[in-house]
Amino acid sequence: MKLIRRTGSGTVVLGDGPQPKPARGEVLIRVSAAGLTPAELGWYPTTHTRSGEARVDAVPGHEFSGVVAEAGDGVPSPAVGSEVFGMNDWYAGGAMAEYCTAPASAVVPKPGRLSHTEAASVPISALTAWQGLFDRGRLQPGERVLIQGGSGGVGTFAIQLARMHGAYVVTTASARNREFVASLGAQETIDYQNSRFEDRAKNMDLVFDTVGGDILNRSWEVLKQNGRMITIASAVEDSTDPRLNNAFFIVEPNQRQLAEIAALIDRGRLRTFVDTVVPLSQAPDAYAGRIPRQRRGKIVVDCANTNGETS
């Protein structure tokens, strides 16, 4: 099968590899589309095995939408032929391929109102927003939350979920995305290119950082006493600062949460956004940042398209 793999130099290339077989408790997915997360190329599970050894030829992309092609032992559902979406383990072979395996417990039926391309943009971003806001951030109705990077893949879901939960939502975005993030539910938008967010965001109960770097470092000062910081910035992963270690997290598969997210989508309460779609052959360019994009939502790879034609 065709797949994308990470080389020893940290880049990704198009290649060929054997079709995986589902183990007990797993399903084999014929991948229609996969969401792309550029930062994952440097994450520990991409560069190391679970036992700590160097990992070579890792297949990235751990969120997908597709069809169940085969079920392993002990898997009564989903049935072969079912349309599903979900995540697989960060240490496993990913979904930037024509086929991947995933635990049956980490997939749910694809929302009926979404195409496979749209559905593939959801699992990591929406679960990250959900787990960051509620599991890690303990967001309560009426609290003030600052979402750094509101127009990105995670930010678009975080704004919607926080507002749905009754929080007061402030976000940073470019001037051209002001109306876009407002349509998602942001009550205040700060143009990060022309103003300092610290001058406008005050006494925040929670900061959800999706950007990292200087933005993260400056975000501490807008928190009220006993305010909480959450970040998904991968550069924090190896930090020795206890504050950053406590704030950082990596999303985990969660079937119950993903099913709730799917239900919200099918009821029209949660919107999805695909920035751009590229064929599998162009995934290396997308990981390298060489694909033009709108900076709204997520890049999705059409894994069924292996002939190089742009979708």
C-alpha positions as a LaTeX table, in Angstrom:
\begin{tabular}{lrrr}
\hline
Residue & $x$ (\AA) & $y$ (\AA) & $z$ (\AA) \\
\hline
Met1 & 0.00 & 0.00 & 0.00 \\
Lys2 & 1.02 & 3.65 & $-0.38$ \\
Leu3 & 1.96 & 5.47 & 2.80 \\
Ile4 & 3.82 & 8.45 & 4.23 \\
Arg5 & 6.74 & 7.72 & 6.55 \\
Arg6 & 9.07 & 9.83 & 8.66 \\
Thr7 & 12.74 & 9.59 & 7.71 \\
Gly8 & 15.71 & 9.65 & 10.05 \\
Ser9 & 16.26 & 13.32 & 9.22 \\
Gly10 & 12.79 & 14.22 & 10.44 \\
Thr11 & 11.18 & 14.82 & 7.04 \\
Val12 & 8.39 & 12.71 & 5.56 \\
Val13 & 8.30 & 10.96 & 2.18 \\
Leu14 & 5.83 & 8.98 & 0.11 \\
Gly15 & 6.61 & 5.28 & $-0.06$ \\
Asp16 & 5.25 & 1.75 & $-0.03$ \\
Gly17 & 4.72 & $-0.66$ & 2.81 \\
Pro18 & 2.82 & $-3.81$ & 3.80 \\
Gln19 & $-0.85$ & $-3.59$ & 4.63 \\
Pro20 & $-1.22$ & $-3.99$ & 8.42 \\
Lys21 & $-3.23$ & $-6.75$ & 10.06 \\
Pro22 & $-5.60$ & $-6.01$ & 12.94 \\
Ala23 & $-4.61$ & $-7.56$ & 16.27 \\
Arg24 & $-7.12$ & $-8.77$ & 18.82 \\
Gly25 & $-9.44$ & $-5.90$ & 19.73 \\
Glu26 & $-8.49$ & $-3.90$ & 16.65 \\
Val27 & $-10.08$ & $-3.06$ & 13.31 \\
Leu28 & $-8.43$ & $-2.51$ & 9.96 \\
Ile29 & $-9.53$ & 0.79 & 8.41 \\
Arg30 & $-9.51$ & 1.52 & 4.70 \\
Val31 & $-8.58$ & 5.15 & 5.15 \\
Ser32 & $-10.56$ & 7.68 & 3.14 \\
Ala33 & $-9.00$ & 10.76 & 4.74 \\
Ala34 & $-6.63$ & 11.65 & 7.56 \\
Gly35 & $-6.11$ & 14.86 & 9.52 \\
Leu36 & $-2.62$ & 16.38 & 9.44 \\
Thr37 & $-0.85$ & 17.65 & 12.59 \\
Pro38 & 2.58 & 19.04 & 11.59 \\
Ala39 & 3.90 & 19.23 & 15.16 \\
Glu40 & 3.54 & 15.48 & 15.66 \\
Leu41 & 6.69 & 14.81 & 13.62 \\
Gly42 & 8.73 & 15.99 & 16.61 \\
Trp43 & 6.66 & 14.41 & 19.36 \\
Tyr44 & 8.26 & 11.69 & 21.48 \\
Pro45 & 5.90 & 8.88 & 20.34 \\
Thr46 & 6.82 & 9.66 & 16.72 \\
Thr47 & 10.57 & 9.55 & 17.33 \\
His48 & 10.68 & 6.77 & 19.96 \\
Thr49 & 9.10 & 3.44 & 20.65 \\
Arg50 & 7.07 & 2.94 & 23.80 \\
Ser51 & 10.14 & 1.30 & 25.40 \\
Gly52 & 12.30 & 4.35 & 24.64 \\
Glu53 & 14.28 & 3.19 & 21.62 \\
Ala54 & 14.67 & 5.31 & 18.50 \\
Arg55 & 11.74 & 4.81 & 16.13 \\
Val56 & 12.33 & 4.65 & 12.39 \\
Asp57 & 9.93 & 4.91 & 9.45 \\
Ala58 & 6.98 & 5.96 & 11.63 \\
Val59 & 3.76 & 6.55 & 9.70 \\
Pro60 & 2.24 & 9.82 & 11.00 \\
Gly61 & $-1.37$ & 10.95 & 11.10 \\
His62 & $-3.41$ & 9.53 & 13.97 \\
Glu63 & $-6.94$ & 10.68 & 13.14 \\
Phe64 & $-8.93$ & 9.28 & 10.26 \\
Ser65 & $-12.24$ & 8.64 & 8.63 \\
Gly66 & $-12.87$ & 5.55 & 6.57 \\
Val67 & $-14.48$ & 2.13 & 6.31 \\
Val68 & $-13.88$ & $-0.95$ & 8.44 \\
Ala69 & $-12.18$ & $-3.46$ & 6.13 \\
Glu70 & $-11.49$ & $-6.24$ & 8.65 \\
Ala71 & $-12.09$ & $-6.92$ & 12.33 \\
Gly72 & $-9.63$ & $-8.62$ & 14.63 \\
Asp73 & $-10.51$ & $-11.32$ & 17.13 \\
Gly74 & $-12.88$ & $-10.26$ & 19.87 \\
Val75 & $-14.40$ & $-7.34$ & 17.95 \\
Pro76 & $-18.20$ & $-7.68$ & 17.69 \\
Ser77 & $-18.55$ & $-4.10$ & 16.44 \\
Pro78 & $-18.15$ & $-2.01$ & 14.40 \\
Ala79 & $-19.05$ & $-4.35$ & 11.58 \\
Val80 & $-17.01$ & $-4.73$ & 8.43 \\
Gly81 & $-18.24$ & $-2.13$ & 5.96 \\
Ser82 & $-19.15$ & 0.42 & 8.63 \\
Glu83 & $-18.18$ & 4.06 & 8.10 \\
Val84 & $-16.24$ & 5.19 & 11.15 \\
Phe85 & $-13.89$ & 7.88 & 12.37 \\
Gly86 & $-11.50$ & 8.04 & 15.29 \\
Met87 & $-7.91$ & 7.93 & 16.51 \\
Asn88 & $-5.23$ & 5.35 & 16.94 \\
Asp89 & $-2.38$ & 5.08 & 19.41 \\
Trp90 & 0.45 & 7.61 & 19.03 \\
Tyr91 & 3.02 & 4.77 & 19.08 \\
Ala92 & 1.18 & 2.79 & 16.38 \\
Gly93 & 1.41 & 3.16 & 12.63 \\
Gly94 & $-0.67$ & 6.18 & 11.67 \\
Ala95 & $-3.33$ & 6.92 & 9.10 \\
Met96 & $-1.27$ & 8.64 & 6.39 \\
Ala97 & $-1.70$ & 5.48 & 4.38 \\
Glu98 & $-4.28$ & 3.55 & 2.41 \\
Tyr99 & $-4.92$ & 1.36 & 5.47 \\
Cys100 & $-4.31$ & 1.61 & 9.21 \\
Thr101 & $-5.31$ & $-0.31$ & 12.31 \\
Ala102 & $-6.96$ & 1.14 & 15.41 \\
Pro103 & $-8.46$ & $-0.18$ & 18.63 \\
Ala104 & $-12.16$ & $-0.81$ & 18.11 \\
Ser105 & $-12.66$ & 1.07 & 21.38 \\
Ala106 & $-11.25$ & 4.26 & 19.79 \\
Val107 & $-13.60$ & 4.55 & 16.80 \\
Val108 & $-17.25$ & 5.53 & 16.49 \\
Pro109 & $-19.71$ & 5.81 & 13.60 \\
Lys110 & $-18.90$ & 8.72 & 11.32 \\
Pro111 & $-21.36$ & 11.63 & 11.69 \\
Gly112 & $-23.90$ & 11.20 & 8.94 \\
Arg113 & $-23.88$ & 14.87 & 7.97 \\
Leu114 & $-20.12$ & 14.89 & 7.31 \\
Ser115 & $-18.08$ & 13.65 & 4.39 \\
His116 & $-15.02$ & 11.53 & 5.16 \\
Thr117 & $-12.84$ & 14.56 & 4.46 \\
Glu118 & $-14.75$ & 16.68 & 6.96 \\
Ala119 & $-14.88$ & 13.89 & 9.55 \\
Ala120 & $-11.11$ & 13.35 & 9.40 \\
Ser121 & $-10.57$ & 16.90 & 10.68 \\
Val122 & $-12.45$ & 16.22 & 13.89 \\
Pro123 & $-11.02$ & 13.56 & 16.25 \\
Ile124 & $-7.71$ & 15.04 & 17.42 \\
Ser125 & $-8.78$ & 18.69 & 17.32 \\
Ala126 & $-12.18$ & 18.22 & 18.94 \\
Leu127 & $-10.94$ & 15.78 & 21.58 \\
Thr128 & $-8.02$ & 18.08 & 22.37 \\
Ala129 & $-10.42$ & 20.98 & 22.86 \\
Trp130 & $-12.77$ & 18.84 & 24.98 \\
Gln131 & $-10.06$ & 17.34 & 27.18 \\
Gly132 & $-8.19$ & 20.65 & 27.51 \\
Leu133 & $-11.24$ & 22.65 & 28.52 \\
Phe134 & $-13.07$ & 20.15 & 30.68 \\
Asp135 & $-10.79$ & 17.32 & 31.85 \\
Arg136 & $-7.64$ & 19.39 & 32.35 \\
Gly137 & $-8.95$ & 22.95 & 32.55 \\
Arg138 & $-12.06$ & 22.18 & 34.64 \\
Leu139 & $-13.90$ & 25.02 & 32.89 \\
Gln140 & $-17.10$ & 26.10 & 34.64 \\
Pro141 & $-20.09$ & 28.07 & 33.30 \\
Gly142 & $-19.58$ & 31.79 & 33.74 \\
Glu143 & $-15.78$ & 31.60 & 33.79 \\
Arg144 & $-13.56$ & 33.66 & 31.50 \\
Val145 & $-11.38$ & 31.69 & 29.07 \\
Leu146 & $-8.72$ & 32.99 & 26.67 \\
Ile147 & $-8.17$ & 30.72 & 23.67 \\
Gln148 & $-4.86$ & 31.44 & 21.98 \\
Gly149 & $-5.15$ & 30.71 & 18.25 \\
Gly150 & $-8.91$ & 30.69 & 17.80 \\
Ser151 & $-9.01$ & 30.06 & 14.04 \\
Gly152 & $-6.84$ & 26.93 & 14.08 \\
Gly153 & $-7.89$ & 23.30 & 14.14 \\
Val154 & $-8.16$ & 23.07 & 17.94 \\
Gly155 & $-9.19$ & 26.68 & 18.47 \\
Thr156 & $-12.30$ & 26.44 & 16.31 \\
Phe157 & $-13.64$ & 23.59 & 18.45 \\
Ala158 & $-12.48$ & 25.14 & 21.73 \\
Ile159 & $-14.41$ & 28.36 & 21.07 \\
Gln160 & $-17.60$ & 26.47 & 20.25 \\
Leu161 & $-17.38$ & 24.06 & 23.19 \\
Ala162 & $-16.48$ & 26.75 & 25.71 \\
Arg163 & $-19.34$ & 28.98 & 24.63 \\
Met164 & $-21.72$ & 26.02 & 24.60 \\
His165 & $-20.64$ & 25.35 & 28.18 \\
Gly166 & $-21.58$ & 28.87 & 29.25 \\
Ala167 & $-18.11$ & 30.41 & 29.49 \\
Tyr168 & $-17.15$ & 33.94 & 28.42 \\
Val169 & $-14.84$ & 33.41 & 25.45 \\
Val170 & $-11.96$ & 35.66 & 24.46 \\
Thr171 & $-9.67$ & 34.60 & 21.61 \\
Thr172 & $-6.72$ & 35.79 & 19.57 \\
Ala173 & $-6.91$ & 35.79 & 15.78 \\
Ser174 & $-5.81$ & 37.86 & 12.80 \\
Ala175 & $-7.98$ & 40.78 & 11.72 \\
Arg176 & $-9.18$ & 38.86 & 8.66 \\
Asn177 & $-10.47$ & 36.06 & 10.88 \\
Arg178 & $-12.31$ & 38.33 & 13.34 \\
Glu179 & $-15.75$ & 37.70 & 11.87 \\
Phe180 & $-15.00$ & 34.00 & 11.51 \\
Val181 & $-14.16$ & 33.42 & 15.19 \\
Ala182 & $-17.07$ & 35.65 & 16.23 \\
Ser183 & $-19.39$ & 33.36 & 14.25 \\
Leu184 & $-18.10$ & 30.45 & 16.33 \\
Gly185 & $-19.06$ & 32.20 & 19.56 \\
Ala186 & $-16.07$ & 34.31 & 20.58 \\
Gln187 & $-17.34$ & 37.32 & 22.53 \\
Glu188 & $-14.06$ & 39.21 & 22.26 \\
Thr189 & $-11.40$ & 38.89 & 19.58 \\
Ile190 & $-7.91$ & 40.33 & 19.96 \\
Asp191 & $-5.93$ & 41.02 & 16.80 \\
Tyr192 & $-2.60$ & 39.51 & 17.83 \\
Gln193 & $-0.80$ & 41.12 & 14.89 \\
Asn194 & $-1.60$ & 44.69 & 15.90 \\
Ser195 & $-2.10$ & 44.65 & 19.66 \\
Arg196 & $-0.86$ & 43.00 & 22.82 \\
Phe197 & $-3.37$ & 40.53 & 24.19 \\
Glu198 & $-2.11$ & 41.26 & 27.73 \\
Asp199 & $-3.51$ & 44.78 & 27.45 \\
Arg200 & $-7.04$ & 43.52 & 26.81 \\
Ala201 & $-7.35$ & 40.08 & 28.38 \\
Lys202 & $-7.47$ & 40.43 & 32.16 \\
Asn203 & $-8.40$ & 38.17 & 35.07 \\
Met204 & $-8.84$ & 35.03 & 33.02 \\
Asp205 & $-9.92$ & 31.87 & 34.84 \\
Leu206 & $-8.40$ & 29.69 & 32.13 \\
Val207 & $-5.96$ & 30.15 & 29.26 \\
Phe208 & $-6.00$ & 27.46 & 26.58 \\
Asp209 & $-2.80$ & 27.91 & 24.56 \\
Thr210 & $-2.50$ & 26.29 & 21.12 \\
Val211 & 0.44 & 28.43 & 19.96 \\
Gly212 & 3.35 & 28.10 & 22.40 \\
Gly213 & 6.58 & 30.07 & 22.43 \\
Asp214 & 6.41 & 33.73 & 23.39 \\
Ile215 & 2.60 & 33.67 & 23.35 \\
Leu216 & 2.60 & 30.99 & 26.04 \\
Asn217 & 5.24 & 32.76 & 28.11 \\
Arg218 & 3.25 & 36.01 & 28.06 \\
Ser219 & $-0.05$ & 34.31 & 28.82 \\
Trp220 & 0.72 & 33.67 & 32.48 \\
Glu221 & 0.24 & 37.32 & 33.38 \\
Val222 & $-3.39$ & 37.44 & 32.24 \\
Leu223 & $-4.48$ & 34.70 & 34.66 \\
Lys224 & $-6.29$ & 35.68 & 37.82 \\
Gln225 & $-5.03$ & 34.28 & 41.12 \\
Asn226 & $-5.51$ & 30.49 & 41.03 \\
Gly227 & $-6.24$ & 30.68 & 37.28 \\
Arg228 & $-5.36$ & 27.62 & 35.18 \\
Met229 & $-3.07$ & 27.28 & 32.17 \\
Ile230 & $-3.42$ & 24.56 & 29.53 \\
Thr231 & $-1.06$ & 24.22 & 26.57 \\
Ile232 & $-0.58$ & 21.78 & 23.71 \\
Ala233 & 2.68 & 23.38 & 22.51 \\
Ser234 & 4.98 & 20.46 & 21.70 \\
Ala235 & 8.13 & 22.40 & 22.66 \\
Val236 & 6.97 & 22.21 & 26.28 \\
Glu237 & 7.08 & 18.40 & 26.29 \\
Asp238 & 10.69 & 18.22 & 27.53 \\
Ser239 & 10.53 & 21.24 & 29.84 \\
Thr240 & 11.85 & 21.00 & 33.40 \\
Asp241 & 9.58 & 23.84 & 34.55 \\
Pro242 & 6.91 & 22.32 & 36.85 \\
Arg243 & 4.38 & 24.94 & 35.77 \\
Leu244 & 4.76 & 23.97 & 32.13 \\
Asn245 & 4.78 & 20.26 & 32.90 \\
Asn246 & 1.50 & 20.67 & 34.72 \\
Ala247 & $-0.01$ & 22.74 & 31.90 \\
Phe248 & 1.03 & 20.54 & 28.97 \\
Phe249 & $-0.94$ & 17.56 & 27.73 \\
Ile250 & $-1.33$ & 15.36 & 24.66 \\
Val251 & $-4.80$ & 14.25 & 23.66 \\
Glu252 & $-5.80$ & 10.63 & 24.19 \\
Pro253 & $-8.40$ & 8.54 & 22.34 \\
Asn254 & $-11.73$ & 8.51 & 24.15 \\
Gln255 & $-14.65$ & 6.72 & 22.55 \\
Arg256 & $-17.33$ & 8.16 & 24.84 \\
Gln257 & $-16.21$ & 11.74 & 24.28 \\
Leu258 & $-15.88$ & 11.24 & 20.53 \\
Ala259 & $-19.40$ & 9.80 & 20.38 \\
Glu260 & $-20.71$ & 12.88 & 22.21 \\
Ile261 & $-18.84$ & 15.11 & 19.76 \\
Ala262 & $-20.33$ & 13.18 & 16.82 \\
Ala263 & $-23.81$ & 13.63 & 18.29 \\
Leu264 & $-23.27$ & 17.39 & 18.62 \\
Ile265 & $-22.16$ & 17.53 & 14.98 \\
Asp266 & $-25.15$ & 15.55 & 13.76 \\
Arg267 & $-27.49$ & 17.83 & 15.74 \\
Gly268 & $-25.91$ & 20.86 & 14.07 \\
Arg269 & $-24.53$ & 22.26 & 17.33 \\
Leu270 & $-20.84$ & 21.80 & 16.48 \\
Arg271 & $-19.37$ & 22.95 & 13.18 \\
Thr272 & $-16.29$ & 21.55 & 11.44 \\
Phe273 & $-13.79$ & 23.38 & 9.25 \\
Val274 & $-11.35$ & 21.98 & 6.71 \\
Asp275 & $-8.61$ & 24.42 & 5.73 \\
Thr276 & $-7.47$ & 22.61 & 2.61 \\
Val277 & $-7.40$ & 19.08 & 1.15 \\
Val278 & $-4.37$ & 17.52 & $-0.54$ \\
Pro279 & $-3.77$ & 14.06 & $-2.06$ \\
Leu280 & $-1.52$ & 11.59 & $-0.25$ \\
Ser281 & 1.36 & 12.40 & $-2.59$ \\
Gln282 & 1.34 & 16.03 & $-1.41$ \\
Ala283 & 1.33 & 15.22 & 2.31 \\
Pro284 & 5.12 & 15.78 & 2.57 \\
Asp285 & 4.65 & 19.32 & 1.23 \\
Ala286 & 1.81 & 19.91 & 3.69 \\
Tyr287 & 3.92 & 18.75 & 6.63 \\
Ala288 & 6.72 & 21.07 & 5.46 \\
Gly289 & 4.37 & 24.07 & 5.25 \\
Arg290 & 4.60 & 24.38 & 1.49 \\
Ile291 & 0.85 & 24.14 & 0.82 \\
Pro292 & $-1.15$ & 27.41 & 0.62 \\
Arg293 & $-3.85$ & 27.59 & 3.28 \\
Gln294 & $-6.43$ & 29.90 & 4.82 \\
Arg295 & $-5.46$ & 29.31 & 8.47 \\
Arg296 & $-9.00$ & 28.25 & 9.28 \\
Gly297 & $-9.36$ & 24.72 & 10.58 \\
Lys298 & $-7.20$ & 21.78 & 9.61 \\
Ile299 & $-5.36$ & 20.38 & 6.61 \\
Val300 & $-6.80$ & 17.03 & 5.54 \\
Val301 & $-5.11$ & 14.42 & 3.37 \\
Asp302 & $-7.20$ & 12.47 & 0.86 \\
Cys303 & $-5.66$ & 9.04 & 1.41 \\
Ala304 & $-7.84$ & 7.44 & $-1.25$ \\
Asn305 & $-6.21$ & 9.73 & $-3.79$ \\
Thr306 & $-2.75$ & 8.31 & $-4.44$ \\
Asn307 & $-2.31$ & 9.49 & $-8.03$ \\
Gly308 & $-1.29$ & 13.02 & $-7.14$ \\
Glu309 & $-4.38$ & 14.87 & $-8.35$ \\
Thr310 & $-5.36$ & 17.79 & $-6.12$ \\
Ser311 & $-8.83$ & 17.48 & $-4.61$ \\
\hline
\end{tabular}
